[in-house]
Amino acid sequence: MEGRRFENRQRKRFSPQPPVKVGERYRVKIEAMGKGGDGIARIRGFVIFVPKTQIGDEVEIVINNVKQKFAFAEVIG
């Protein structure tokens, strides 16, 4: 093991694509509240922040911003 270098330490992690895209519409149920007061819904386990909602609300949303681990949406109906 002497002289062995750890060149593979900085491997890129596999990161799957988010299951939603900007402009897509969904009907969701708000499951929780985020620290900033936004409602949280999930689509296939992927977190969607929805402002101006409360736990238990069932709303129609449109996705307006997608990040690697979460997305933002707004209520449309």
N, C-alpha and C positions, 0 to 999 in steps of 0.2 A: 504494500500500500504506500510505501514511501515514494514521494515524488509524484503521486497521483494528483491530478488537478480536478477540481469540481466544476467543469465547464458547463455542465447541463443544469446547474442550479437555477438559472434564470429562464426556464422554459415558459413558454406562453401557456396559460391555462386555456382549456377548451371552453369557449363561451357560446352557448346556443343562442340563436336569434330570438328576440322577444316574440311572443305569440300574437302581438297586435301591431297594427300599422296606423300612422296618422291618417285621419279621415274615416276610419272604420267606425261603425255604429254598433252598439251592444245594449242589451237590456240587462241590468245588473242589480244586485241587492247589496246595500252598504252593510259590511260586516263589523267594522271597527272604526275608531277615530284616530287620526294621526296627531302628532304633537302640535302641529300648526292649526288644528281644528278642521282639517279636511276629512271627508269620509273616505274610507278605504274599501274598495271592492277588489275581487280577484277574478281573473280570467285565466283558466288553466293554471292556477297557482301564482300567476304573475300579478303583482300589486299595481292597482290603478288608484291614484289619488283623485277624488272628486270633490271640489269645493262646494260649499253651501248645501251639504246634505247631512243627514243624521243616521245613526244606526237603525237599521230596519227599513229605511227608504228603498223602494224599488223604482229605479229611474232608467230612462233611456239616455245614453251618453254618446258623445263622439270623442274619439281620441285626438288630442291636439299636440302632444309632445311625447316622444318615446325615448327613454334612456335604456341602458343595458339591463338594469335590474328593476325598473319601475316605469310607469307612464302617468301622464296627467290627462284628464278629460274634463269636459263640461257637460252639464245637464242640457238635454235638448227636448225632453218631453217627460 
